[in-house]
Amino acid sequence: MPAMIHISLRRLEYFVAVAEELNFGRAADRLHVAQPVLSRQIALLERELGVTLFARSSRGTELTDAGRSLVPDARALLLAGMALQRRARHSAGRVHRLALGFMPGLIVTPIVQGLRAKFPEIEIEVVRTNWDDQVDTILDGRVDLGLVRLPVATRSLRLEPLFHESRVAMLPAAHPLARQDELTLDELADLDLLQSPEAVPEWRDTRSRRGLPITRSAGYPRDVEVKLEQVAAGLGAAVLPTSTARFYTRPDVVARPVRGLGPSEVAQAWLAHRESVLLTAATELAHTLRASLTTGEVLDGTGVADRS
């Protein structure tokens, strides 16, 4: 069995900062350390791992192949370290706590009420997440159980499907397409998308087939509220689950179904190695109460709306 390598989380933090900045000076400023200290810690990490992580030249600092391969693992280890610290501090307080994460349009109140009925002394925190951080909040310990919208990276997570619901296109009320009862994918693809193309693969694939650009130079707003502000301003369209669209109803934006647009799949997610009585109770409640975890219609496996 090979000898155990002892790696400092602080050195991994330094490494990730340099990997993201690709500049030792900027990384040192970000970390509030002197640049010689940062360089020395990176050199020690390279010695511990037995590889070169960065290549410096007149063009600047670049990651080596080994460095690029280490970045996702280093980030995961840092998140795991943060989660361990949070859970240890909670345990030291000897208070039963559980944090529930939820994406816009989803409701955790039934789970909260069920847990409080079973565990009157429990402290429950609810955390509103978005597309970019719905997994990160679980990995770094801010959330114990998250109601997530798929697809998500499954590494280190356990996922259990709950339900799926239809999605709609959000358009400015004054847009010509808003007068139609239903859109086609080609009509949707004519519009700029105000979210990651990975979140709407049907739009991405249709644009690609027609030779239209996929990425947006202006970037994507993270929050639903900002997306809808930009929709109302005529800057593009957004695709939302029906429950989210209903929750954020406003007079200057309309929701229209799109023929061929797949549903939004909802699952519950938690760290694969986590086990606790509270977590087990929460996951069981999510399955039992799944029809009441959304503000919109829920579709069963046949695509028929379940309004119970």
FILOLUM-54126 format. One record per residue (C-alpha): x, y, z; chain; residue in one letter. Coordinates in pm, 1 decimal. Last residue first. Layout:
N
> x:y:z:chaine:residu
> X:Y:Z:A:A;
...
***
This chain:
308
> x:y:z:chaine:residu
> -5403.0:1662.8:-634.9:A:S;
> -5329.3:1853.5:-952.8:A:R;
> -5140.6:1571.9:-1125.2:A:D;
> -5081.0:1671.5:-1486.8:A:A;
> -5040.7:1382.3:-1727.5:A:V;
> -4691.7:1331.9:-1874.0:A:G;
> -4711.1:954.7:-1835.2:A:T;
> -4459.0:946.2:-1548.4:A:G;
> -4662.7:1195.9:-1347.6:A:D;
> -4656.0:1565.2:-1411.9:A:L;
> -4675.3:1817.5:-1129.3:A:V;
> -4870.2:2139.1:-1172.2:A:E;
> -4736.2:2454.6:-1011.0:A:G;
> -4641.0:2573.9:-662.6:A:T;
> -4425.1:2267.2:-603.4:A:T;
> -4354.1:2047.9:-300.1:A:L;
> -4718.3:1950.1:-245.1:A:S;
> -4725.5:1645.6:-476.1:A:A;
> -4394.2:1526.8:-324.9:A:R;
> -4538.0:1489.0:25.1:A:L;
> -4460.3:1122.7:87.6:A:T;
> -4136.5:1124.1:-109.8:A:H;
> -4012.9:1443.2:55.6:A:A;
> -4121.1:1310.4:396.6:A:L;
> -3900.7:1003.8:352.6:A:E;
> -3602.2:1223.5:261.8:A:T;
> -3659.1:1441.5:570.3:A:A;
> -3689.5:1143.6:806.8:A:A;
> -3365.8:994.4:675.2:A:T;
> -3187.4:1327.9:716.2:A:L;
> -3312.3:1368.0:1071.8:A:L;
> -3211.3:1014.2:1173.1:A:V;
> -2865.6:1068.5:1030.3:A:S;
> -2646.5:940.0:748.3:A:E;
> -2412.8:1135.2:521.9:A:R;
> -2176.1:941.4:294.2:A:H;
> -2361.4:1017.0:-29.8:A:A;
> -2399.6:1386.8:44.8:A:L;
> -2758.1:1491.6:-19.1:A:W;
> -2994.6:1532.9:-311.3:A:A;
> -3369.6:1540.6:-364.0:A:Q;
> -3487.0:1528.3:-721.5:A:A;
> -3686.5:1744.2:-960.9:A:V;
> -3698.5:1693.7:-1336.6:A:E;
> -3803.5:1990.9:-1550.2:A:S;
> -3995.6:1868.2:-1851.7:A:P;
> -3886.2:1847.4:-2216.6:A:G;
> -3966.8:2111.1:-2477.9:A:L;
> -4107.7:1951.8:-2794.2:A:G;
> -4395.1:2200.8:-2836.3:A:R;
> -4323.6:2510.5:-2628.5:A:V;
> -4573.6:2630.3:-2368.5:A:P;
> -4610.3:3007.9:-2326.1:A:R;
> -4558.1:3221.9:-2016.9:A:A;
> -4614.6:3597.7:-2033.3:A:V;
> -4414.8:3891.8:-1896.9:A:V;
> -4529.5:4252.8:-1846.8:A:D;
> -4813.4:4167.3:-1606.8:A:P;
> -4605.9:3966.3:-1352.7:A:R;
> -4627.4:3606.3:-1226.5:A:T;
> -4317.2:3491.9:-1035.8:A:Y;
> -4471.5:3194.7:-852.5:A:F;
> -4656.4:3081.3:-1161.6:A:R;
> -4339.6:3081.4:-1372.8:A:A;
> -4152.2:2891.9:-1100.4:A:T;
> -4422.0:2623.8:-1084.5:A:S;
> -4432.2:2590.0:-1462.6:A:T;
> -4057.6:2526.4:-1481.6:A:P;
> -3875.4:2814.6:-1649.0:A:L;
> -3733.1:2889.0:-1994.1:A:V;
> -3609.0:3243.5:-2042.1:A:A;
> -3640.6:3478.6:-2335.9:A:A;
> -3437.3:3771.9:-2463.4:A:G;
> -3341.9:4136.1:-2404.2:A:L;
> -3696.3:4270.2:-2440.8:A:G;
> -3697.4:4468.6:-2113.9:A:A;
> -3957.7:4230.4:-1969.6:A:A;
> -3722.0:3939.0:-2039.2:A:V;
> -3437.9:4128.6:-1870.3:A:Q;
> -3647.2:4185.4:-1558.1:A:E;
> -3753.7:3821.3:-1575.8:A:L;
> -3393.4:3700.7:-1571.1:A:K;
> -3315.6:3937.4:-1281.6:A:V;
> -3598.8:3792.4:-1071.4:A:E;
> -3497.8:3437.4:-1160.3:A:V;
> -3147.8:3494.5:-1023.0:A:D;
> -2820.4:3408.8:-1195.0:A:R;
> -2821.4:3646.9:-1490.3:A:P;
> -2631.0:3503.9:-1788.2:A:Y;
> -2326.7:3639.4:-1969.3:A:G;
> -2313.3:3936.9:-2207.0:A:A;
> -2123.0:3739.6:-2470.7:A:S;
> -2399.3:3482.3:-2503.3:A:R;
> -2304.3:3132.8:-2614.5:A:T;
> -2491.0:2926.3:-2873.9:A:I;
> -2442.1:3108.5:-3202.3:A:P;
> -2673.0:3000.6:-3489.0:A:L;
> -2577.9:2726.4:-3736.8:A:G;
> -2933.7:2596.4:-3772.5:A:R;
> -2853.1:2260.4:-3615.9:A:R;
> -2663.0:2438.3:-3336.3:A:S;
> -2958.3:2663.6:-3260.6:A:R;
> -3191.3:2362.4:-3241.6:A:T;
> -2946.0:2172.9:-3019.2:A:D;
> -2903.8:2464.5:-2777.9:A:R;
> -3276.5:2538.0:-2754.7:A:W;
> -3352.0:2169.5:-2684.8:A:E;
> -3058.0:2155.4:-2440.1:A:P;
> -3223.6:2414.7:-2213.7:A:V;
> -3021.2:2423.9:-1889.1:A:A;
> -2699.5:2353.6:-2081.0:A:E;
> -2771.0:2666.5:-2286.9:A:P;
> -2707.9:2867.6:-1966.6:A:S;
> -2970.0:3133.2:-1911.0:A:Q;
> -3108.5:3444.8:-2082.0:A:L;
> -3166.1:3273.6:-2416.8:A:L;
> -3171.7:3497.1:-2724.1:A:D;
> -3476.2:3422.2:-2937.8:A:L;
> -3490.2:3251.4:-3277.3:A:D;
> -3442.5:2917.1:-3098.8:A:A;
> -3784.2:2956.4:-2934.1:A:L;
> -3946.4:2989.5:-3276.1:A:E;
> -3759.5:2681.4:-3397.1:A:D;
> -3862.2:2492.7:-3083.9:A:L;
> -4226.3:2565.9:-3164.6:A:T;
> -4441.4:2802.3:-2963.1:A:L;
> -4791.3:2763.7:-2816.8:A:E;
> -5099.9:2981.5:-2763.4:A:D;
> -4960.8:3256.4:-2985.3:A:Q;
> -5002.1:3628.3:-2905.9:A:R;
> -4678.6:3623.0:-2700.8:A:A;
> -4491.5:3546.1:-3023.8:A:L;
> -4539.3:3908.6:-3134.4:A:P;
> -4360.3:4034.6:-2818.0:A:H;
> -4556.5:4289.3:-2611.9:A:A;
> -4599.1:4061.8:-2308.2:A:A;
> -4222.7:4003.0:-2306.0:A:P;
> -4161.0:3627.9:-2322.6:A:L;
> -4111.7:3346.5:-2068.7:A:M;
> -4097.5:3002.1:-2229.8:A:A;
> -4262.8:2719.0:-2039.1:A:V;
> -4154.4:2400.7:-1862.4:A:R;
> -4364.3:2100.1:-1758.3:A:S;
> -4316.0:1919.0:-1429.9:A:E;
> -4116.8:1622.6:-1305.7:A:H;
> -4131.6:1426.7:-982.1:A:F;
> -3924.5:1304.0:-687.4:A:L;
> -3604.8:1146.8:-821.8:A:P;
> -3355.9:1032.3:-553.7:A:E;
> -2997.4:1154.2:-576.9:A:L;
> -2696.6:1064.2:-360.8:A:R;
> -2408.9:1301.7:-403.5:A:L;
> -2029.3:1274.2:-399.2:A:S;
> -2017.2:1330.0:-777.8:A:R;
> -2367.1:1361.0:-921.8:A:T;
> -2316.7:1678.4:-1123.4:A:A;
> -2664.6:1819.1:-1174.2:A:V;
> -2926.0:1777.1:-1445.2:A:P;
> -3169.9:1814.4:-1287.2:A:L;
> -3353.7:2056.5:-1059.1:A:R;
> -3265.6:2026.6:-694.4:A:V;
> -3454.5:1991.2:-365.7:A:L;
> -3158.7:1993.4:-130.0:A:G;
> -3088.8:1806.7:191.0:A:L;
> -2810.7:1898.1:434.2:A:D;
> -2749.9:2248.4:300.0:A:V;
> -2469.9:2489.0:397.7:A:R;
> -2233.0:2192.5:421.6:A:G;
> -1990.3:2277.6:141.1:A:D;
> -2106.3:1995.4:-86.6:A:L;
> -2475.4:2065.5:-33.0:A:I;
> -2448.2:2439.0:-101.9:A:T;
> -2228.6:2360.5:-403.5:A:D;
> -2504.4:2147.7:-557.7:A:V;
> -2774.4:2416.0:-582.7:A:Q;
> -2505.4:2679.8:-646.0:A:D;
> -2523.1:2768.0:-1016.7:A:D;
> -2888.3:2685.4:-1089.1:A:W;
> -3011.9:2877.4:-785.1:A:N;
> -3054.5:2817.2:-412.8:A:T;
> -3292.9:2941.7:-141.9:A:R;
> -3180.5:2807.8:195.0:A:V;
> -3421.3:2694.2:466.1:A:V;
> -3293.3:2647.8:821.2:A:E;
> -3448.8:2404.3:1066.8:A:I;
> -3380.8:2383.7:1440.3:A:E;
> -3526.1:2066.1:1592.1:A:I;
> -3674.9:2057.7:1940.7:A:E;
> -4021.8:1936.7:1831.9:A:P;
> -3880.4:1639.2:1633.9:A:F;
> -4166.3:1445.9:1471.2:A:K;
> -4407.1:1739.0:1425.2:A:A;
> -4116.4:1969.8:1349.7:A:R;
> -3998.3:1733.5:1076.5:A:L;
> -4340.6:1718.8:911.7:A:G;
> -4379.0:2096.7:919.0:A:Q;
> -4037.1:2150.6:764.5:A:V;
> -4103.6:1887.7:495.4:A:I;
> -4437.7:2048.7:406.7:A:P;
> -4267.7:2394.0:401.8:A:T;
> -3998.1:2287.2:153.2:A:V;
> -4161.1:2443.7:-153.1:A:I;
> -4024.8:2445.1:-507.7:A:L;
> -4084.2:2731.0:-752.0:A:G;
> -3731.6:2866.1:-713.1:A:P;
> -3483.3:2592.7:-609.6:A:M;
> -3481.3:2462.6:-254.7:A:F;
> -3224.6:2387.1:13.4:A:G;
> -3307.9:2239.6:354.0:A:L;
> -3075.5:2286.8:652.0:A:A;
> -3110.7:2052.7:949.4:A:L;
> -3020.3:2118.6:1309.5:A:R;
> -3036.4:1913.1:1627.7:A:H;
> -2856.3:2115.8:1892.6:A:V;
> -2562.1:1968.1:2079.8:A:R;
> -2360.2:2286.8:2019.4:A:G;
> -2055.2:2072.4:1948.8:A:A;
> -2256.4:1891.2:1681.5:A:S;
> -2322.6:2218.0:1499.0:A:H;
> -1956.1:2311.3:1514.2:A:R;
> -1854.2:1969.6:1381.6:A:A;
> -2111.1:1992.5:1101.9:A:R;
> -1982.7:2332.5:990.7:A:R;
> -1618.4:2223.4:1000.0:A:Q;
> -1686.6:1903.7:804.1:A:L;
> -1876.9:2101.1:539.8:A:A;
> -1588.5:2344.1:497.6:A:M;
> -1343.4:2054.6:457.6:A:G;
> -1570.3:1887.1:201.6:A:A;
> -1586.4:2211.0:2.0:A:L;
> -1207.5:2236.3:7.6:A:L;
> -1173.0:1873.1:-100.0:A:L;
> -1415.7:1924.8:-390.2:A:A;
> -1228.1:2235.3:-507.0:A:R;
> -897.0:2048.3:-498.1:A:A;
> -1044.2:1755.6:-691.8:A:D;
> -1182.4:1989.2:-959.9:A:P;
> -846.2:2174.9:-993.3:A:V;
> -611.9:1872.7:-987.5:A:L;
> -656.4:1772.8:-1353.3:A:S;
> -567.6:2123.7:-1467.5:A:R;
> -253.8:2124.1:-1253.5:A:G;
> -136.1:1788.6:-1385.5:A:A;
> -183.6:1910.2:-1743.9:A:D;
> 14.9:2220.2:-1653.4:A:T;
> -166.6:2536.9:-1556.7:A:L;
> -41.4:2861.1:-1708.5:A:E;
> 127.8:3168.7:-1565.3:A:T;
> 236.0:3454.7:-1792.2:A:G;
> 333.6:3488.5:-2158.0:A:R;
> 699.5:3542.8:-2063.3:A:S;
> 685.5:3201.9:-1900.4:A:S;
> 562.9:3030.4:-1586.6:A:R;
> 431.1:2672.9:-1592.3:A:A;
> 211.2:2573.4:-1301.6:A:F;
> 128.9:2245.0:-1127.6:A:L;
> 460.6:2059.6:-1148.9:A:T;
> 431.2:1711.3:-999.2:A:V;
> 563.5:1514.3:-700.2:A:G;
> 251.9:1574.9:-493.4:A:L;
> 435.7:1687.5:-180.8:A:E;
> 696.3:1877.9:-385.6:A:R;
> 425.4:2054.0:-586.7:A:E;
> 252.4:2148.5:-261.9:A:L;
> 578.5:2286.8:-120.6:A:L;
> 632.2:2494.6:-437.1:A:A;
> 277.5:2628.7:-408.3:A:I;
> 344.4:2725.4:-47.0:A:Q;
> 668.5:2904.9:-142.3:A:R;
> 500.8:3099.8:-420.8:A:S;
> 223.5:3211.1:-183.5:A:L;
> 471.7:3323.8:81.4:A:V;
> 674.5:3512.6:-181.2:A:P;
> 349.5:3684.2:-296.9:A:Q;
> 263.2:3815.0:48.3:A:A;
> -74.6:3702.0:179.8:A:V;
> -421.9:3858.8:169.6:A:H;
> -569.4:3564.9:-26.8:A:L;
> -706.1:3787.5:-304.6:A:R;
> -389.8:3997.2:-306.7:A:D;
> -177.6:3681.2:-330.6:A:A;
> -393.0:3551.7:-616.8:A:A;
> -354.8:3880.8:-802.9:A:R;
> 23.7:3867.1:-768.8:A:G;
> 52.1:3496.4:-850.5:A:F;
> -143.3:3533.0:-1176.2:A:N;
> -343.7:3257.3:-1337.5:A:L;
> -637.1:3399.1:-1135.7:A:E;
> -838.9:3077.8:-1109.7:A:E;
> -541.5:2839.8:-1085.0:A:A;
> -364.5:3080.2:-846.0:A:V;
> -666.7:3083.1:-613.0:A:A;
> -713.4:2706.9:-644.6:A:V;
> -348.0:2647.4:-545.1:A:F;
> -369.1:2875.1:-242.9:A:Y;
> -680.3:2694.1:-122.3:A:E;
> -502.9:2363.1:-179.1:A:L;
> -212.8:2493.8:30.5:A:R;
> -459.8:2581.0:308.4:A:R;
> -612.0:2234.1:283.0:A:L;
> -267.9:2093.1:362.7:A:S;
> -188.8:1760.4:199.5:A:I;
> -49.2:1463.7:388.7:A:H;
> 33.6:1186.7:142.4:A:I;
> -19.1:834.3:280.3:A:M;
> 245.7:581.4:177.5:A:A;
> 150.7:339.3:-96.1:A:P;
> 0.0:0.0:0.0:A:M;
***
